[in-house]
């Protein structure tokens, strides 16, 4: 028996899949949501829904299980908030120290950064801010 499909999935249309898509975000960043442990760069897209890319470098998070944990929590946070987010291509970049955060602190940090990103996308005066 097939299970009913949820609107909260994380299928391929919600992901940045290739280098060109990442390059578009890195070269055309219009909105940033920064924290000492985490940075989210975003650029509006024409798709009508947000997409997510993840960069968790071994240089900043040495342990593979920590890198995977960070990516899993990032995807889950995005998946649950995708309907509230504007139509953007967003890249989450892990910074040094993010691996030391526990799961609860990491989830709260992602929620705070998604709210900040949404606020800055909706308010043109907020877009230039770097905090």
MIMAR-723976 format. One line per field, with one value per atom (N, C-alpha, C): residue number from 1; residue in one letter; chain; atom name; x, y, z. Coordinates in pm, whole numbers. Example, Ala and Ser with C-alpha at 12.3 -4.5 7.8 and 13.67 -1.06 7.14 Angstrom:
<nodes>
num: [1; 1; 1; 2; 2; 2]
residuo: [A; A; A; S; S; S]
cadena: [A; A; A; A; A; A]
atomo: [N; CA; C; N; CA; C]
px: [1319; 1230; 1320; 1285; 1367; 1290]
py: [-569; -450; -330; -225; -106; 3]
pz: [780; 780; 780; 708; 714; 787]
</nodes>
This chain:
<nodes>
num: [1; 1; 1; 2; 2; 2; 3; 3; 3; 4; 4; 4; 5; 5; 5; 6; 6; 6; 7; 7; 7; 8; 8; 8; 9; 9; 9; 10; 10; 10; 11; 11; 11; 12; 12; 12; 13; 13; 13; 14; 14; 14; 15; 15; 15; 16; 16; 16; 17; 17; 17; 18; 18; 18; 19; 19; 19; 20; 20; 20; 21; 21; 21; 22; 22; 22; 23; 23; 23; 24; 24; 24; 25; 25; 25; 26; 26; 26; 27; 27; 27; 28; 28; 28; 29; 29; 29; 30; 30; 30; 31; 31; 31; 32; 32; 32; 33; 33; 33; 34; 34; 34; 35; 35; 35; 36; 36; 36; 37; 37; 37; 38; 38; 38; 39; 39; 39; 40; 40; 40; 41; 41; 41; 42; 42; 42; 43; 43; 43; 44; 44; 44; 45; 45; 45; 46; 46; 46; 47; 47; 47; 48; 48; 48; 49; 49; 49; 50; 50; 50; 51; 51; 51; 52; 52; 52; 53; 53; 53; 54; 54; 54; 55; 55; 55; 56; 56; 56; 57; 57; 57; 58; 58; 58; 59; 59; 59; 60; 60; 60; 61; 61; 61; 62; 62; 62; 63; 63; 63; 64; 64; 64; 65; 65; 65; 66; 66; 66; 67; 67; 67; 68; 68; 68; 69; 69; 69; 70; 70; 70; 71; 71; 71; 72; 72; 72; 73; 73; 73; 74; 74; 74; 75; 75; 75; 76; 76; 76; 77; 77; 77; 78; 78; 78; 79; 79; 79; 80; 80; 80; 81; 81; 81; 82; 82; 82; 83; 83; 83; 84; 84; 84; 85; 85; 85; 86; 86; 86; 87; 87; 87; 88; 88; 88; 89; 89; 89; 90; 90; 90; 91; 91; 91; 92; 92; 92; 93; 93; 93; 94; 94; 94; 95; 95; 95; 96; 96; 96; 97; 97; 97; 98; 98; 98; 99; 99; 99; 100; 100; 100; 101; 101; 101; 102; 102; 102; 103; 103; 103; 104; 104; 104; 105; 105; 105; 106; 106; 106; 107; 107; 107; 108; 108; 108; 109; 109; 109; 110; 110; 110; 111; 111; 111; 112; 112; 112; 113; 113; 113; 114; 114; 114; 115; 115; 115; 116; 116; 116; 117; 117; 117; 118; 118; 118; 119; 119; 119; 120; 120; 120; 121; 121; 121; 122; 122; 122; 123; 123; 123; 124; 124; 124; 125; 125; 125; 126; 126; 126; 127; 127; 127; 128; 128; 128; 129; 129; 129; 130; 130; 130; 131; 131; 131]
residuo: [X; X; X; X; X; X; X; X; X; X; X; X; X; X; X; X; X; X; X; X; X; X; X; X; X; X; X; X; X; X; X; X; X; X; X; X; X; X; X; X; X; X; X; X; X; X; X; X; X; X; X; X; X; X; X; X; X; X; X; X; X; X; X; X; X; X; X; X; X; X; X; X; X; X; X; X; X; X; X; X; X; X; X; X; X; X; X; X; X; X; X; X; X; X; X; X; X; X; X; X; X; X; X; X; X; X; X; X; X; X; X; X; X; X; X; X; X; X; X; X; X; X; X; X; X; X; X; X; X; X; X; X; X; X; X; X; X; X; X; X; X; X; X; X; X; X; X; X; X; X; X; X; X; X; X; X; X; X; X; X; X; X; X; X; X; X; X; X; X; X; X; X; X; X; X; X; X; X; X; X; X; X; X; X; X; X; X; X; X; X; X; X; X; X; X; X; X; X; X; X; X; X; X; X; X; X; X; X; X; X; X; X; X; X; X; X; X; X; X; X; X; X; X; X; X; X; X; X; X; X; X; X; X; X; X; X; X; X; X; X; X; X; X; X; X; X; X; X; X; X; X; X; X; X; X; X; X; X; X; X; X; X; X; X; X; X; X; X; X; X; X; X; X; X; X; X; X; X; X; X; X; X; X; X; X; X; X; X; X; X; X; X; X; X; X; X; X; X; X; X; X; X; X; X; X; X; X; X; X; X; X; X; X; X; X; X; X; X; X; X; X; X; X; X; X; X; X; X; X; X; X; X; X; X; X; X; X; X; X; X; X; X; X; X; X; X; X; X; X; X; X; X; X; X; X; X; X; X; X; X; X; X; X; X; X; X; X; X; X; X; X; X; X; X; X; X; X; X; X; X; X; X; X; X; X; X; X; X; X; X; X; X; X]
cadena: [A; A; A; A; A; A; A; A; A; A; A; A; A; A; A; A; A; A; A; A; A; A; A; A; A; A; A; A; A; A; A; A; A; A; A; A; A; A; A; A; A; A; A; A; A; A; A; A; A; A; A; A; A; A; A; A; A; A; A; A; A; A; A; A; A; A; A; A; A; A; A; A; A; A; A; A; A; A; A; A; A; A; A; A; A; A; A; A; A; A; A; A; A; A; A; A; A; A; A; A; A; A; A; A; A; A; A; A; A; A; A; A; A; A; A; A; A; A; A; A; A; A; A; A; A; A; A; A; A; A; A; A; A; A; A; A; A; A; A; A; A; A; A; A; A; A; A; A; A; A; A; A; A; A; A; A; A; A; A; A; A; A; A; A; A; A; A; A; A; A; A; A; A; A; A; A; A; A; A; A; A; A; A; A; A; A; A; A; A; A; A; A; A; A; A; A; A; A; A; A; A; A; A; A; A; A; A; A; A; A; A; A; A; A; A; A; A; A; A; A; A; A; A; A; A; A; A; A; A; A; A; A; A; A; A; A; A; A; A; A; A; A; A; A; A; A; A; A; A; A; A; A; A; A; A; A; A; A; A; A; A; A; A; A; A; A; A; A; A; A; A; A; A; A; A; A; A; A; A; A; A; A; A; A; A; A; A; A; A; A; A; A; A; A; A; A; A; A; A; A; A; A; A; A; A; A; A; A; A; A; A; A; A; A; A; A; A; A; A; A; A; A; A; A; A; A; A; A; A; A; A; A; A; A; A; A; A; A; A; A; A; A; A; A; A; A; A; A; A; A; A; A; A; A; A; A; A; A; A; A; A; A; A; A; A; A; A; A; A; A; A; A; A; A; A; A; A; A; A; A; A; A; A; A; A; A; A; A; A; A; A; A; A]
atomo: [N; CA; C; N; CA; C; N; CA; C; N; CA; C; N; CA; C; N; CA; C; N; CA; C; N; CA; C; N; CA; C; N; CA; C; N; CA; C; N; CA; C; N; CA; C; N; CA; C; N; CA; C; N; CA; C; N; CA; C; N; CA; C; N; CA; C; N; CA; C; N; CA; C; N; CA; C; N; CA; C; N; CA; C; N; CA; C; N; CA; C; N; CA; C; N; CA; C; N; CA; C; N; CA; C; N; CA; C; N; CA; C; N; CA; C; N; CA; C; N; CA; C; N; CA; C; N; CA; C; N; CA; C; N; CA; C; N; CA; C; N; CA; C; N; CA; C; N; CA; C; N; CA; C; N; CA; C; N; CA; C; N; CA; C; N; CA; C; N; CA; C; N; CA; C; N; CA; C; N; CA; C; N; CA; C; N; CA; C; N; CA; C; N; CA; C; N; CA; C; N; CA; C; N; CA; C; N; CA; C; N; CA; C; N; CA; C; N; CA; C; N; CA; C; N; CA; C; N; CA; C; N; CA; C; N; CA; C; N; CA; C; N; CA; C; N; CA; C; N; CA; C; N; CA; C; N; CA; C; N; CA; C; N; CA; C; N; CA; C; N; CA; C; N; CA; C; N; CA; C; N; CA; C; N; CA; C; N; CA; C; N; CA; C; N; CA; C; N; CA; C; N; CA; C; N; CA; C; N; CA; C; N; CA; C; N; CA; C; N; CA; C; N; CA; C; N; CA; C; N; CA; C; N; CA; C; N; CA; C; N; CA; C; N; CA; C; N; CA; C; N; CA; C; N; CA; C; N; CA; C; N; CA; C; N; CA; C; N; CA; C; N; CA; C; N; CA; C; N; CA; C; N; CA; C; N; CA; C; N; CA; C; N; CA; C; N; CA; C; N; CA; C; N; CA; C; N; CA; C; N; CA; C; N; CA; C; N; CA; C; N; CA; C; N; CA; C; N; CA; C; N; CA; C; N; CA; C; N; CA; C; N; CA; C; N; CA; C; N; CA; C; N; CA; C; N; CA; C]
px: [84; 0; 89; 61; 141; 96; 196; 168; 133; 48; 9; 129; 144; 257; 241; 349; 349; 396; 352; 400; 531; 585; 705; 825; 829; 940; 1063; 1168; 1291; 1338; 1254; 1281; 1383; 1425; 1526; 1493; 1367; 1340; 1371; 1387; 1416; 1565; 1649; 1793; 1870; 1983; 2078; 2161; 2167; 2222; 2358; 2395; 2522; 2603; 2726; 2818; 2766; 2699; 2648; 2543; 2459; 2357; 2422; 2524; 2596; 2668; 2730; 2803; 2710; 2587; 2490; 2466; 2456; 2433; 2557; 2675; 2798; 2829; 2804; 2840; 2733; 2608; 2502; 2432; 2500; 2437; 2373; 2245; 2173; 2138; 2128; 2089; 2180; 2222; 2303; 2237; 2245; 2205; 2327; 2397; 2526; 2519; 2602; 2623; 2767; 2833; 2972; 2991; 2888; 2900; 2835; 2764; 2683; 2660; 2660; 2631; 2534; 2430; 2337; 2340; 2374; 2374; 2253; 2188; 2068; 2055; 1992; 1961; 1819; 1734; 1598; 1600; 1502; 1487; 1348; 1328; 1200; 1113; 1147; 1078; 951; 938; 819; 834; 950; 977; 1126; 1162; 1304; 1379; 1512; 1600; 1717; 1774; 1879; 2004; 2119; 2249; 2326; 2413; 2488; 2638; 2716; 2861; 2910; 2952; 3005; 3145; 3244; 3381; 3450; 3530; 3609; 3707; 3746; 3838; 3778; 3646; 3580; 3516; 3476; 3413; 3485; 3582; 3670; 3599; 3512; 3450; 3335; 3340; 3238; 3098; 3089; 2956; 2900; 2985; 2939; 2897; 2972; 2934; 2797; 2778; 2651; 2537; 2563; 2462; 2420; 2515; 2486; 2401; 2438; 2362; 2221; 2209; 2077; 1985; 2039; 1958; 1924; 2018; 1992; 1879; 1885; 1780; 1645; 1645; 1519; 1459; 1543; 1497; 1439; 1509; 1462; 1330; 1324; 1207; 1082; 1097; 983; 944; 1038; 1012; 993; 1003; 1004; 882; 768; 647; 645; 723; 730; 844; 933; 1049; 1013; 1078; 1056; 1121; 1093; 1151; 1296; 1386; 1529; 1608; 1729; 1829; 1920; 1926; 2004; 2114; 2233; 2344; 2382; 2380; 2421; 2569; 2648; 2791; 2825; 2884; 2926; 3055; 3063; 3183; 3247; 3371; 3435; 3353; 3346; 3274; 3135; 3080; 2943; 2934; 3042; 3043; 3030; 3062; 3053; 2911; 2822; 2685; 2608; 2523; 2439; 2321; 2246; 2136; 2033; 1995; 1893; 1940; 2064; 2119; 2132; 2170; 2183; 2047; 1945; 1810; 1759; 1782; 1740; 1815; 1944; 2025; 1972; 1943; 1887; 1754; 1666; 1537; 1555; 1645; 1671; 1725; 1815; 1873; 1771; 1681; 1576; 1483; 1448; 1362; 1432; 1562; 1639; 1643; 1666; 1670; 1536; 1427; 1293; 1267; 1301; 1281; 1360; 1484; 1567; 1522; 1467; 1417; 1290; 1208; 1081; 1095; 1204; 1224; 1350; 1334; 1450; 1553; 1510; 1604; 1693; 1644; 1720; 1826; 1814; 1901; 2048; 2080; 2221; 2287; 2211; 2267; 2353; 2458; 2551; 2549; 2458; 2454; 2374]
py: [-118; 0; 125; 216; 336; 442; 507; 611; 742; 822; 950; 1044; 1118; 1210; 1334; 1376; 1494; 1616; 1732; 1855; 1902; 1824; 1864; 1777; 1728; 1644; 1726; 1656; 1723; 1658; 1667; 1605; 1687; 1635; 1701; 1845; 1879; 2020; 2119; 2072; 2160; 2168; 2109; 2106; 2179; 2236; 2284; 2163; 2131; 2002; 2007; 2121; 2122; 2248; 2248; 2359; 2492; 2489; 2614; 2678; 2597; 2651; 2712; 2646; 2702; 2831; 2831; 2948; 3068; 3046; 3155; 3220; 3139; 3193; 3266; 3205; 3267; 3398; 3404; 3524; 3633; 3595; 3695; 3714; 3683; 3691; 3827; 3824; 3948; 3957; 3842; 3841; 3745; 3790; 3706; 3699; 3581; 3564; 3503; 3584; 3542; 3520; 3428; 3396; 3347; 3359; 3313; 3165; 3082; 2940; 2900; 2992; 2955; 3076; 3053; 3160; 3106; 3182; 3146; 3257; 3220; 3312; 3280; 3383; 3357; 3455; 3406; 3487; 3446; 3544; 3509; 3420; 3332; 3250; 3270; 3220; 3237; 3112; 3019; 2890; 2890; 2986; 2990; 2909; 2851; 2776; 2786; 2769; 2778; 2649; 2664; 2549; 2563; 2451; 2448; 2379; 2439; 2377; 2380; 2283; 2272; 2266; 2340; 2334; 2317; 2195; 2166; 2109; 2197; 2161; 2081; 1986; 1906; 1995; 2104; 2199; 2258; 2279; 2340; 2240; 2124; 2020; 1889; 1852; 1740; 1605; 1583; 1453; 1434; 1322; 1296; 1284; 1226; 1213; 1350; 1442; 1578; 1650; 1631; 1692; 1640; 1509; 1450; 1497; 1509; 1555; 1699; 1783; 1923; 1929; 1852; 1851; 1796; 1692; 1633; 1734; 1806; 1905; 2023; 2063; 2172; 2133; 2012; 1967; 1959; 1907; 1894; 2031; 2123; 2259; 2324; 2310; 2365; 2299; 2168; 2091; 2138; 2163; 2205; 2351; 2434; 2577; 2616; 2523; 2557; 2637; 2614; 2685; 2830; 2861; 2997; 3077; 3010; 3077; 3139; 3250; 3309; 3222; 3250; 3175; 3218; 3147; 3177; 3049; 3066; 2961; 2996; 2910; 2937; 2833; 2881; 2792; 2812; 2704; 2706; 2669; 2755; 2732; 2718; 2605; 2581; 2656; 2717; 2788; 2714; 2749; 2681; 2693; 2584; 2584; 2528; 2514; 2464; 2318; 2243; 2103; 2081; 2183; 2171; 2193; 2245; 2269; 2138; 2125; 2004; 2020; 1912; 1912; 2020; 2038; 2137; 2278; 2309; 2442; 2466; 2363; 2375; 2399; 2327; 2345; 2486; 2537; 2673; 2776; 2752; 2843; 2848; 2731; 2729; 2801; 2779; 2847; 2999; 3044; 3188; 3244; 3172; 3219; 3218; 3118; 3117; 3235; 3269; 3386; 3514; 3525; 3643; 3654; 3543; 3543; 3587; 3534; 3569; 3718; 3769; 3911; 3998; 3961; 4041; 4032; 3920; 3908; 3991; 3999; 4071; 4220; 4267; 4409; 4456; 4530; 4573; 4653; 4725; 4802; 4710; 4590; 4494; 4421; 4421; 4339; 4375; 4499; 4540; 4510; 4475; 4454; 4328; 4333; 4220; 4151; 4187; 4123; 3999]
pz: [0; 0; 0; -89; -102; -2; 57; 156; 84; 148; 92; 88; -23; -39; 47; 107; 192; 110; 150; 88; 151; 242; 313; 277; 155; 111; 78; 36; -6; -136; -240; -368; -449; -561; -644; -682; -712; -747; -634; -513; -399; -367; -451; -425; -535; -496; -596; -634; -764; -805; -873; -929; -1002; -973; -1021; -992; -1046; -1161; -1219; -1128; -1067; -977; -853; -798; -684; -724; -841; -889; -901; -945; -957; -821; -717; -582; -533; -550; -500; -572; -702; -778; -770; -743; -745; -612; -503; -371; -348; -315; -284; -136; -70; 71; 146; 265; 353; 489; 549; 688; 756; 832; 887; 1037; 1082; 1222; 1231; 1345; 1353; 1313; 1330; 1298; 1166; 1103; 988; 898; 767; 672; 568; 539; 433; 329; 206; 93; 7; -45; -124; -240; -345; -462; -506; -542; -585; -709; -718; -838; -897; -1016; -1087; -1078; -992; -988; -904; -815; -730; -602; -581; -458; -425; -298; -260; -295; -311; -330; -234; -195; -94; -146; -113; -137; -7; 13; 138; 111; 191; 185; 329; 360; 493; 471; 477; 442; 553; 511; 604; 680; 618; 681; 810; 811; 926; 1021; 968; 1050; 1017; 1098; 1067; 1066; 1161; 1178; 1078; 1002; 900; 962; 1080; 1141; 1177; 1217; 1246; 1118; 1009; 881; 837; 846; 807; 896; 1026; 1122; 1089; 1060; 1025; 899; 797; 672; 694; 776; 803; 872; 971; 1044; 953; 868; 773; 677; 622; 530; 600; 722; 797; 827; 869; 898; 772; 661; 534; 492; 504; 463; 538; 668; 749; 725; 682; 662; 516; 424; 282; 236; 297; 254; 302; 405; 457; 393; 322; 263; 129; 94; -38; -146; -272; -385; -403; -339; -346; -367; -420; -418; -302; -201; -80; -65; -25; 4; 150; 226; 366; 371; 434; 446; 594; 629; 768; 794; 910; 952; 1069; 1103; 1216; 1343; 1419; 1545; 1538; 1419; 1406; 1450; 1436; 1475; 1624; 1704; 1851; 1903; 1819; 1864; 1871; 1972; 1979; 1884; 1866; 1768; 1794; 1920; 1954; 1923; 1961; 1935; 1785; 1711; 1566; 1500; 1544; 1489; 1517; 1638; 1672; 1587; 1565; 1484; 1341; 1283; 1147; 1141; 1238; 1238; 1243; 1326; 1338; 1205; 1141; 1015; 901; 899; 797; 815; 941; 967; 920; 951; 911; 758; 690; 544; 485; 539; 491; 512; 629; 659; 561; 534; 444; 299; 258; 122; 103; 206; 196; 216; 278; 305; 232; 122; 43; 124; 227; 308; 394; 423; 503; 420; 288; 202; 214; 236; 242; 376; 477; 609; 612; 691; 699; 832; 922; 1053; 1051]
</nodes>
